[in-house]
Amino acid sequence: MTIKELFKIEAAPRRGLLPLEWVVLGYMAFTLLMVLFLFTRLDNPDSMIWDRLKIGAVTLALWASYRLLPCRMVMLFRVMAQFGLLAWWYPDTYELNRVLPNLDHYFALADQWLFGCQPALLFAERFPSPVVSELMDMGYAAYYPLIVLTVLYFFFWRYQDFQRAAFVVIGSFFAYYVVFDLLPVVGPTFYYKAVGLKEIANGVFPNLHDYFNNHQACLPSPGYKDGLFYHLVEDAKAAGERPTAAFPSSHVGISTVCMLLIGWSGNRKLLLAMAPFYVFLCLATVYIQAHYAVDAIAGLITGAMAFFGFMAVGKIKA
């Protein structure tokens, strides 16, 4: 694709909102109802309402900009702006689910029942090698690059499927966010910190009720603390991590969606190049104590379900 093609006026520009923009507006409406329902229990309900109205206005402004200049470059900016806003929507799930009773004790018990131990507690202990640690952290840090690579691949090399692919990824994200809004599970790094590692090792998994409504402390990631990728992961946690969004693992789920999209495109070389990062990412979710093993397993299953479900819907709306 040349620069000229990026700014060339499209012969048949899309007039209405994109399917992925309808998803954004639908999720905005859903969470707005939650905010109104929980208004007296939230810390900043007024700002949450105004922020949603601002995102709605941004979405309409992006639509208008494409109507004024319907070219591929504006379409790319229109789509990627919604991907950028995901960084705002993610911590917002915490603001909604923090008022609900925490459920981590059930998921820690599920791991204990399935595996006879806590994989998130023992994985790094059994494999403390700096090489293993850095591979895990590299995989975890590759999450957003894998998403961007997938979307840009369709934009530059499969433009006819670009809107559909972007819809599948965005739709999957917001499907997970709906679950996170309603299912307050924070993951081992927060739950283990609150309970204490000694208690967890002894198989004690207490119900913490609304503890995480007012507490956000988490454990430092296990592994090689002088590693480059270790510090990238820790910096990302410090910047935007909240006690939310543990089940199912959206890291595993969304990366699974991306892998299936690239597989569907038929680009085997790109699929093979992404595969090691994908495998390390899936393992890393448990290794760095971000998720219980059941979260990662559920991420695999729901990621596949999201791909096939949104691909089917995307074909109808295309």
C-alpha positions as CSV (number, residue, x, y, z in Angstrom):
1,M,0.0,0.0,0.0
2,T,1.5,3.3,-1.1
3,I,1.1,6.7,0.6
4,K,-1.1,7.8,-2.3
5,E,-3.4,4.9,-1.7
6,L,-3.7,5.8,2.0
7,F,-5.1,9.2,1.2
8,K,-7.1,8.3,-2.0
9,I,-10.8,8.9,-1.6
10,E,-12.6,5.5,-1.5
11,A,-15.0,4.6,-4.2
12,A,-17.7,3.3,-1.9
13,P,-17.1,4.8,1.6
14,R,-19.1,3.4,4.5
15,R,-21.8,5.9,5.4
16,G,-22.9,4.8,8.9
17,L,-21.1,3.8,12.0
18,L,-18.8,0.8,11.9
19,P,-19.9,-2.4,13.6
20,L,-17.1,-2.0,16.1
21,E,-18.3,1.5,16.9
22,W,-21.8,0.1,17.6
23,V,-20.1,-2.3,20.0
24,V,-18.4,0.6,21.8
25,L,-21.7,2.5,22.0
26,G,-23.5,-0.6,23.2
27,Y,-21.0,-1.2,25.9
28,M,-21.1,2.5,26.9
29,A,-24.9,2.3,27.3
30,F,-24.7,-1.0,29.3
31,T,-22.1,0.5,31.7
32,L,-24.0,3.8,31.9
33,L,-27.0,1.8,33.2
34,M,-24.7,0.1,35.8
35,V,-23.4,3.5,36.9
36,L,-26.9,4.8,37.4
37,F,-28.0,1.7,39.2
38,L,-24.9,1.8,41.5
39,F,-24.8,5.6,41.7
40,T,-24.8,6.0,45.5
41,R,-22.1,3.2,45.9
42,L,-19.6,4.5,43.4
43,D,-16.8,6.9,44.3
44,N,-17.0,9.2,41.2
45,P,-20.3,8.5,39.4
46,D,-20.6,12.0,37.9
47,S,-17.2,11.8,36.2
48,M,-18.0,8.2,35.0
49,I,-21.1,9.5,33.3
50,W,-19.4,12.5,31.7
51,D,-16.4,10.3,30.5
52,R,-18.9,8.1,28.7
53,L,-20.5,11.0,27.0
54,K,-17.1,12.2,25.9
55,I,-16.3,8.9,24.4
56,G,-19.6,8.9,22.6
57,A,-18.8,12.4,21.2
58,V,-15.3,11.2,20.1
59,T,-16.9,8.3,18.3
60,L,-19.3,10.6,16.4
61,A,-16.5,13.0,15.7
62,L,-14.4,10.2,14.2
63,W,-17.4,9.2,12.1
64,A,-17.8,12.7,10.9
65,S,-14.1,13.1,10.0
66,Y,-14.3,10.0,7.8
67,R,-17.5,11.4,6.1
68,L,-15.5,14.6,5.3
69,L,-12.4,12.7,4.1
70,P,-13.3,9.0,3.3
71,C,-9.8,7.6,2.8
72,R,-8.0,4.6,4.3
73,M,-5.8,6.7,6.5
74,V,-8.7,8.3,8.2
75,M,-10.4,4.9,8.5
76,L,-7.2,3.6,10.2
77,F,-7.2,6.5,12.7
78,R,-10.9,6.0,13.3
79,V,-10.4,2.3,14.2
80,M,-7.2,2.6,16.1
81,A,-8.6,5.4,18.3
82,Q,-11.1,2.9,19.7
83,F,-8.3,0.5,20.4
84,G,-6.4,3.3,22.2
85,L,-9.5,3.9,24.4
86,L,-9.4,0.3,25.6
87,A,-6.7,1.5,28.0
88,W,-9.4,3.7,29.6
89,W,-12.1,1.1,29.6
90,Y,-10.0,-1.6,31.3
91,P,-9.5,0.1,34.7
92,D,-13.1,1.3,34.5
93,T,-14.2,-2.3,35.1
94,Y,-12.7,-2.0,38.6
95,E,-14.7,1.1,39.4
96,L,-17.8,-0.9,38.6
97,N,-17.1,-4.3,40.1
98,R,-15.3,-3.1,43.3
99,V,-18.7,-2.6,45.0
100,L,-19.6,-6.3,44.5
101,P,-18.4,-9.1,46.8
102,N,-15.1,-10.6,45.8
103,L,-15.1,-14.2,44.4
104,D,-11.4,-15.1,44.4
105,H,-11.8,-17.7,47.1
106,Y,-13.9,-19.8,44.7
107,F,-11.2,-19.6,41.9
108,A,-8.3,-20.4,44.2
109,L,-10.3,-23.4,45.5
110,A,-11.0,-24.4,41.9
111,D,-7.2,-24.5,41.1
112,Q,-6.6,-26.4,44.4
113,W,-9.3,-28.9,43.5
114,L,-8.1,-29.4,39.9
115,F,-4.4,-29.4,40.4
116,G,-3.9,-30.2,44.1
117,C,-1.9,-27.0,44.5
118,Q,-1.8,-23.4,43.5
119,P,0.0,-23.3,40.1
120,A,0.4,-19.5,40.3
121,L,2.3,-20.0,43.6
122,L,4.5,-22.8,42.5
123,F,5.2,-22.2,38.7
124,A,7.9,-19.5,39.2
125,E,9.3,-21.4,42.3
126,R,9.8,-24.6,40.2
127,F,11.3,-22.6,37.2
128,P,13.3,-19.7,38.7
129,S,15.9,-19.6,35.9
130,P,16.5,-16.1,34.5
131,V,16.0,-17.5,31.0
132,V,12.6,-18.9,31.8
133,S,11.6,-15.7,33.7
134,E,12.6,-13.5,30.8
135,L,10.8,-15.7,28.2
136,M,7.6,-15.5,30.3
137,D,7.9,-11.7,30.8
138,M,8.7,-11.3,27.1
139,G,5.5,-13.2,26.2
140,Y,3.4,-11.2,28.6
141,A,4.9,-7.9,27.3
142,A,4.1,-9.1,23.7
143,Y,0.3,-8.8,24.3
144,Y,-0.3,-5.4,22.9
145,P,2.2,-5.8,20.0
146,L,0.5,-9.0,19.0
147,I,-2.9,-7.1,18.8
148,V,-1.4,-4.2,16.9
149,L,0.4,-6.5,14.5
150,T,-2.8,-8.4,13.8
151,V,-4.9,-5.3,13.1
152,L,-2.2,-3.6,11.0
153,Y,-1.6,-6.8,9.0
154,F,-5.3,-6.7,7.9
155,F,-5.1,-3.0,7.2
156,F,-2.0,-3.2,4.9
157,W,-2.4,-6.6,3.4
158,R,-6.1,-7.7,3.7
159,Y,-7.9,-4.3,3.7
160,Q,-11.1,-5.9,2.4
161,D,-11.3,-7.8,5.7
162,F,-9.9,-5.0,7.9
163,Q,-13.2,-3.8,9.4
164,R,-14.3,-7.3,10.1
165,A,-11.1,-8.2,11.8
166,A,-11.1,-5.1,13.9
167,F,-14.7,-5.8,14.8
168,V,-13.8,-9.3,16.0
169,V,-11.0,-8.0,18.2
170,I,-12.9,-5.0,19.7
171,G,-16.1,-7.1,20.1
172,S,-14.1,-9.8,22.0
173,F,-12.6,-7.1,24.3
174,F,-15.9,-5.7,25.3
175,A,-17.4,-9.1,25.7
176,Y,-14.7,-9.8,28.3
177,Y,-15.3,-6.4,29.9
178,V,-19.0,-7.2,30.4
179,V,-17.9,-10.3,32.3
180,F,-15.3,-8.3,34.4
181,D,-17.9,-5.7,35.3
182,L,-20.2,-8.4,36.8
183,L,-17.6,-11.0,38.1
184,P,-15.2,-9.4,40.6
185,V,-12.2,-11.7,40.5
186,V,-8.8,-10.0,41.1
187,G,-6.3,-12.8,40.5
188,P,-3.5,-14.2,42.6
189,T,-1.2,-11.2,42.7
190,F,-3.9,-9.2,44.6
191,Y,-5.6,-12.1,46.5
192,Y,-2.4,-13.8,47.7
193,K,-1.1,-10.4,48.9
194,A,-4.3,-9.8,50.9
195,V,-4.5,-13.2,52.4
196,G,-0.7,-13.9,52.9
197,L,1.5,-16.4,51.1
198,K,1.8,-18.6,54.2
199,E,-2.0,-19.0,54.4
200,I,-2.3,-19.7,50.7
201,A,0.5,-22.3,50.8
202,N,-1.5,-24.0,53.7
203,G,-4.6,-24.1,51.5
204,V,-6.5,-21.4,53.3
205,F,-8.7,-19.3,50.9
206,P,-10.9,-16.9,52.9
207,N,-13.8,-14.9,51.5
208,L,-12.6,-11.3,51.5
209,H,-16.0,-9.8,50.8
210,D,-15.5,-6.1,49.8
211,Y,-11.8,-5.9,50.7
212,F,-10.7,-4.8,47.3
213,N,-13.1,-1.9,47.3
214,N,-10.5,0.0,49.2
215,H,-7.3,-2.0,48.7
216,Q,-5.1,-2.2,45.6
217,A,-1.8,-3.6,46.8
218,C,-0.4,-6.5,44.8
219,L,2.7,-8.8,45.0
220,P,5.8,-8.0,42.9
221,S,6.0,-10.4,40.0
222,P,8.2,-13.5,40.7
223,G,11.2,-14.2,38.5
224,Y,14.5,-12.6,37.5
225,K,14.2,-9.1,38.9
226,D,17.1,-7.7,36.9
227,G,15.6,-8.7,33.6
228,L,14.6,-6.2,30.9
229,F,11.2,-7.8,30.2
230,Y,10.6,-8.2,34.0
231,H,10.9,-4.4,34.4
232,L,8.6,-3.8,31.4
233,V,5.9,-6.0,33.0
234,E,6.4,-4.4,36.4
235,D,6.2,-0.9,34.9
236,A,3.0,-1.8,33.1
237,K,1.5,-3.1,36.3
238,A,2.4,0.1,38.1
239,A,0.9,2.2,35.4
240,G,-2.4,0.6,34.9
241,E,-3.1,-2.6,36.8
242,R,-6.1,-2.8,39.1
243,P,-7.7,-5.6,41.1
244,T,-10.0,-6.6,38.4
245,A,-10.4,-8.7,35.2
246,A,-8.9,-12.0,36.3
247,F,-11.5,-14.5,35.0
248,P,-11.4,-15.4,32.2
249,S,-7.9,-14.2,31.2
250,S,-8.5,-11.7,28.4
251,H,-4.7,-11.8,27.7
252,V,-5.1,-15.4,26.7
253,G,-8.5,-14.9,25.1
254,I,-7.7,-11.9,23.0
255,S,-4.3,-13.3,21.9
256,T,-6.2,-16.5,20.9
257,V,-8.5,-14.4,18.8
258,C,-5.5,-12.8,17.1
259,M,-3.9,-16.1,16.4
260,L,-7.1,-17.5,14.9
261,L,-7.6,-14.4,12.8
262,I,-4.1,-14.7,11.3
263,G,-4.7,-18.4,10.8
264,W,-8.0,-17.6,9.0
265,S,-6.1,-15.1,6.8
266,G,-3.9,-18.0,5.6
267,N,-0.6,-16.3,6.4
268,R,1.3,-19.3,7.9
269,K,4.6,-17.5,8.1
270,L,3.2,-14.7,10.3
271,L,1.3,-17.3,12.4
272,L,4.5,-19.3,13.0
273,A,6.4,-16.1,13.9
274,M,3.7,-15.1,16.5
275,A,3.3,-18.6,17.9
276,P,6.2,-18.6,20.4
277,F,5.1,-15.2,21.8
278,Y,1.6,-16.6,22.1
279,V,2.7,-19.7,24.0
280,F,4.9,-17.8,26.4
281,L,2.1,-15.3,27.0
282,C,-0.4,-18.0,27.9
283,L,2.0,-19.5,30.3
284,A,3.1,-16.2,31.7
285,T,-0.3,-15.3,32.9
286,V,0.1,-17.9,35.6
287,Y,3.8,-17.6,36.0
288,I,3.7,-13.9,37.0
289,Q,0.7,-14.6,39.2
290,A,-1.7,-12.4,37.2
291,H,-4.2,-15.3,36.8
292,Y,-5.2,-18.6,38.3
293,A,-4.7,-21.6,36.0
294,V,-8.5,-21.9,35.5
295,D,-8.5,-18.3,34.3
296,A,-6.0,-19.2,31.5
297,I,-7.9,-22.3,30.5
298,A,-11.1,-20.3,30.4
299,G,-9.3,-17.7,28.3
300,L,-8.4,-20.3,25.7
301,I,-12.0,-21.6,25.5
302,T,-13.7,-18.2,25.5
303,G,-11.2,-16.8,23.0
304,A,-12.1,-19.5,20.5
305,M,-15.8,-18.9,21.2
306,A,-15.4,-15.1,20.7
307,F,-13.6,-15.6,17.5
308,F,-16.2,-17.8,15.9
309,G,-19.1,-15.9,17.3
310,F,-17.9,-12.4,16.2
311,M,-16.6,-13.7,12.9
312,A,-20.2,-14.9,12.2
313,V,-21.7,-11.7,13.2
314,G,-19.1,-9.7,11.4
315,K,-19.9,-11.5,8.1
316,I,-23.6,-10.5,8.5
317,K,-22.7,-6.8,9.2
318,A,-20.0,-6.5,6.6
